[in-house]
Amino acid sequence: MNIISDVVVPARAPYSATLHAGQVMRIIDLESQQAVDALFYNAHDTTERYSAQDTLAAEAAAGRKFYLGLGSVLLSNEMRPMLTVVADTCGFHDTSAGACSCESNTVRFGHETRFMQSCRENFLTELGKYGMGKRDLVSNVNFFMNVPIRPNGELTVDDGVSKPGGYVDLRAEMDVLVLISNCPQVNNPCNGFKPTPIRIIISES
Amino acid sequence: MLDLDGLTPEQYRARYEALQAAARARAATPPPLPAISNIPDDAVVKRERIPPGWYVAVRLKRGDAIRITNPAGTPGAALFLWNADDISERYNAGDTVKLQWTTKLTTGKLLFSDMGRVMASITADSGAGHDSILGANSPVQAGAGRNGRDNLRLAAAKFGLTRQDVGPCLSLFSSISTDDAGRFHYNGAPPANAMVELRAEMNLFAALSNTPHPLSGAAAATGPVEFVIYRAAPASADDFCRISSEEASRGFINTDELFA
């Protein structure tokens, strides 16, 4: 196995990289309970991008859970496989609840939280590097984020269950631009109320 | 002043748990619903019937209401919304369920944009269920027939928009539940004459597609979807939807800023 890059993303920070088909990205939750928000685009035409709803519909049709986990295939808005989860120590990866933003924080946690760092600020910063903007900010995956949808319909963010050093491996099925926000949120339990660094390793066989 | 960047994890947790407890208390004691009003004839702007498999692209002014009915109980209709004054602002499926602590969208609940603003309020609902998690169907379910994903793109095109502008949507008349094991279940087609009414809280472009929910098992719609658009009024200070929760009130504060 050939390591192409190996970086530590500081707490609260954005990150992006292009994966070539066949390469594997490992996202490591170094200290535990750290949500990692991720967007995915076809590297050659970014209007083809990850679709959470199409992915969940396919998962549901296959009898799988509403959490992504080992074997989940992340589909694009053209129903094409973008990435496959090929290893996973956690099993709880949300793709229903979206990314936090300054604006949604005002509704959920009060207007006093408007000027706190959020994932969509990170994403917009990173999208700008690729000539993209808010119209390109679509559905995402929240790795290591525990968002149960209960039988009574309640949807909450609960304490994360990932352990120190927990990881998920994503194999690219096409050339994929990956944008990551190492989630800065402290107003709900998605980061154990204390954002921490993550490590990202890209490799190929 | 409270330094929100400097609290301890325990203090942040206490804030979150207080919000969660308030949401659970509200869910446990729902208020009585307002009566469903008759639509005055002189307020009607448009009436239309969408044949199975088709869609419409319609404009709604702030304060307009759209009452959507499903006379034959077809299993789903996909909806997407844009702010007509700034199309980069659009329906946000994740925020809509997260900000309201529930996937059960019915009378009193709101459809949120990505900007923390209320785009539309659910002002009446027969209770058939509406799903913001799984959304529209696609060629996977519809085969070569017409499908929700492409219909929403076609509707977007009528406003000069592209697939870049279509995000996760809301599937009306679609009852989905989850079990303790974390799996989705489709609860069957809606009853005939299911109805839901939305009031526009900002000027909207709306895409409405008469196509089934992806888990319905139906490749094609089984009946028409009808709608009436009529002139109503924006949410009043004591409006049922506006005061339904602290979150709702804060969302309306954000929307009202656009029209102050």
Interface residues (C-beta under 8 A of the other chain):
Chain A: T47 S51 A52 Q53 D54 L56 A57 A58 A60 A61 G63 R64 K65 F66 Y67 N77 M79 S96 A97 G98 A99 S101 E103 S104 N105 T106 V107 R108 F109 G110 H111 E112 T113 M116 R120 G133 K134 R135 D136 L137 V138 S139 P148 I149 R150 P151 N152 G153 E154 L155 T156 V157 V186 N187 N188 P189 G192 F193 K194
Chain B: L2 L4 D5 L7 P9 E10 Y12 R13 R15 Y16 L19 Q20 R24 A27 I87 S88 N92 A93 G94 D95 V97 K98 L99 W101 T102 T103 K104 F112 D114 M115 G116 R117 I133 L134 G135 A136 N137 S138 P139 V140 Q141 R149 T162 R163 Q164 D165 V166 G167 P168 C169 S177 T178 D179 D180 A181 G182 R183 F184 P214 L215 E247 R250 G251 I253 N254
